[in-house]
Amino acid sequence: MRWMAGRLVLLLALVVQCWGTVAAAAEPAYLFGVVPQFERRQLFAVWQPVLDEVAKRAGIGFEMTTALSVREFEQDLSNGRFDFVFTNPFHILQERRRSGYIPLVRGAAPLKGVLVVPADSPVSSPQELKGKVLAVPTPNALGASIMMQADLDRLFGVRVKLRDVNTHASVFLHVANRLVDAGGSVQKVLGEQKPEIRDRVRVIYTTRGMPSHPVAAHPRVPQEVRERVRRAFLDLATTPEGAAMLDKLPMNPISAAAMADYAVMEEWGLDKYWDVEGKLK
């Protein structure tokens, strides 16, 4: 009888283990798209640990993906390819009537664009850049390009020639090496540059602040799952290890987000500077 009882206990344990495996496998892996702000290897290095931890806390699975270019990423976003996404907040505004992505969390610190010139450049004011070449990470980068173009145009009466150099890091390299007259980026990324690059550029203008990039969910994701992911991100920031991971995104401090946070930008008339066709102005 003891032998039979032992076999029964072992059998029940195996059933429970198999059931847990099947249940875990049944949980869908959600596709998480990240806008290609950085070089692909760096992007995965900073985002994958965060997504692994958030997925574990939320009890779901994530499959991280990006795109070779921001233009390709924008097309995937418009097509609703991603279940969750981290992207430019103006993308979310532009797509709200089509894909309808719902903001969940964002960096609490405002996003500010910076206009930089070579450190030894004689240029000291945006007015001096009329007709000059401005490097941007992508034409539709919010702080680095859209907001920067709007301010140059409206506040200083300046139109520039954009040069798409694909990444923020490349903007600073182009400016530091005097390959362009000036560059547009954002404060956060400037602070992350190595001293040998950062010391070779000089900020001559900073835009007004705007709400930072959100993590957003497609409406097809169940509300209960969306809330678990929101809570997992917020909880992650309460631990020293989690805060350190979010620092690298950068999205620390972090706060809950809603579409209302970004509504103010609709009043800024930025659509004029949105590069719909992917062609530089």
N, C-alpha and C positions, 0 to 999 in steps of 0.2 A: 504493500500500500504506500509506504514511504517513497518507493521508486516511482510509482505511478503519480503520486502527488508532485514529486520533483519534476517529472516530465511535463505535467500540466502547467506548473509555474513557468517552466522554460518556454513552453509553447505560447502561453499568454504574453510573456515578455517579448517574444519574437513578433507576435501579432501587433502589439502596441508599437514596437519599433517600426515595423513595416507601415503601419497606418500613419505614423508621424512622417515617414519619408514620403508617402503618397500625398499627404496633405500639404507638405512643404512644396512638393513638385507641382501641386495643383495651383499654388499661389502664382499669379501671373508675374512675369518680369516686365516691368514698365520701362519703356524707352525714354532715357533722359538725355536730351540734347543740350550741349553747351556751346555757346557762340564762340567761334575760334578767335578769341582775343589774343592768345599767345601761340607760340609754336606748339605743334601737336603733342610732342613728348612732355613738355612742361605742363600743358593743359591736363593731361591724364595724371601726371605726377601729383598735382595739387588737388584735383577733383575726385579721383577714384577713392582715396581714403575717406573723404567726407561722405561720398555716396554709399560706401560700404557700411559706414557707421550709422548713417541715417536709415538705410534699408533695414539694418538689424534692429534698430529701435522701433521702426514702424511696422516690422513684421512683414515686409514685402521684398521683392527683388528689383534691382535696377540694372539695366544694360546701358552703359554710357556710350554716347556717340557724339560726333561733331561733324564738321565738313571741311573740305580742302580750302574753301573760300567763304567769306561772309555772304557773298551773293548766292552761292549754293545753299547755305544755311537758311537764308531768308526765303528761298523757294520752298525748302522743306517745311519751314514754319508756316508759310501760307497754305501749304497742302495739308496741314494738320498732322504731319508725320510723328511728331514727338508727343508722348504722353505727359512728360514733364519737361520743362525747358528753363535754362538760365540765359537771359538775353537782354539786349538793349530795351529799356522801357518804352521807347518810341515804337519799337517793333510791336509791342503788346498793344499800344494804342492803335496802330495802323491795322492790326489784325483782329481787333475786338469784334467787328461785325461779321468776320468771315470765320476764323478759327475759334475766336472767343476765349482765348486763354485767360485763366483766372489767377491773379497774383496771390502768392501764399506768404512769402517772406522776402525781405530785402535787407541790404546793408542800411543801418540807421544813419550813417554819415552821408551828407549830401554829395552828389557827383558834381564836380566842377571841371570845366575844360580849361586847359592852359595853352597859351600861345608862346612858343619858344623860338629863339633865334640862336645862332652860334654865339658862344660867350664873348668872342672878340668882334662881333658884328657892330657896325656903327648904328644900326637900327635900334631906336629906343621907344618908338611909338607905333601902334597899329596903322596909323595913317601913312606911314612910310612904306607899307607893303602893297600899295595899290598896283595891281597888275603883276605882282610877284608870284612865285611858285610856293604853294603850301602843301607839305606832305601830310597825309592823313592815313590812319590805319585802314579805313574804308570810307567811302563817301557817306554812308549812313550811320557812322559812329555818332552817337548823340552829342556828347560833350566835346569831342575832338573835332568834329566836322559840322554837323547840322547846327548846333548852338553857336559854334565859332563863326560859321559863315553868316548866321543871322546877326550876331553882334557886330561883326566887321562891317556888314552892309548897312545896318540901321543906325548904329552908334557912331561909326567912323566914316561912312560913305565909301567903303573900300570893297572892291571885288577882287578875288584872287583866282589863280589857276590851281586847281587841285591836282595832286599826284598821289594816286593810290599805291601805298607801299606795303599793304597787307597786314601789318601788325603795329602795335604801339611801340614795341622795342625798335622796330625798323625806322619809325619816325625819328626817334632820338639819334639813331645811328646816322641817318641821312642829314640831320641838322648838324650834329657834331662834326661830321666830315665835310660840311659845306656843300653838299650835293643839291640842296634846295635853299631857298631864302629863309624859310620858316617852317614850323611844324605844329600841328594840332594834336594834343593828347589830353590826358586827365591827370589831376593832381596825384591820385593814388598810385598810378603807374610810374609817374616821374619819381616819386619817393622810393620805388623799388629798384631803380636803375643803379648799376654799379657806379661808384664814385668817379671812375675814369671816364664814364659817359656823362653822368649828371653834372660834373664840374665843367663840361665843355659846352653846355647849353645854358641859356638865360631866359627866364620867364619875363615877358613884357606885358602880358594881359591874362586875367583870369575871369571866366564867365561867372554869372550868377549860379547859385546852387540849384540842383534839381534832384528829385528822388532817384535813388540808386537802382541798379539792375535788379529785377526780381527773379525769384524762382516761381514759375507759374505752372498751372496744370490745365490740360485740355478738359473741356466739359464732360467728355466721355468717361473720365476717371471718376469713380463713385465718390460722392462727397465725404463719406466716412474715411476713405483712403486718403483723400486730399488733406483732411484734418489730422490724420495720423502723421503724414509727412510734415505738415506745418509744425506740429508739436515736436516731432523728432528733431527738426532743425533748431528750434528754440531751446529745447532741452540740451542739445549738444553744446550750445554756447555757454551753458552753466558750469561746464567742467573745464579745468585748465587745459587738458589735452584737446578737447573739442574747440575751445576758443583759439588755441594755437593753430589748429587745422583751418578754421574759418578765416584767420588772419591772412592766410596765404591766397585766398580766393580773389580779392579781399572782400570779406562780408562779415566783419566783426568790428563793432557791435552789430547784432542782428535784431530785426524787429519784424512783427507781423506786417503784412502788406495787403492792400486792397486797391481795386481799380481807382477808387476815389483819390488815392495818393497822387496819381498821375494826371488827373483830370485838368489840373491847372495848366499843363503844357499845351492843352488844346487851345488855350487863349493866346498863346505866344506866336501863332502864325508860322509854325515851323514846317508845315507841309510844303511850302515853297522851296525848301532846301532838301527835301527828301528825294533821293535819286531813284525814282521808280524803275527806270529802264536799265539801271546799272551802267549808265554812261556818265563820265565825268563832265561836270559843267565847265 
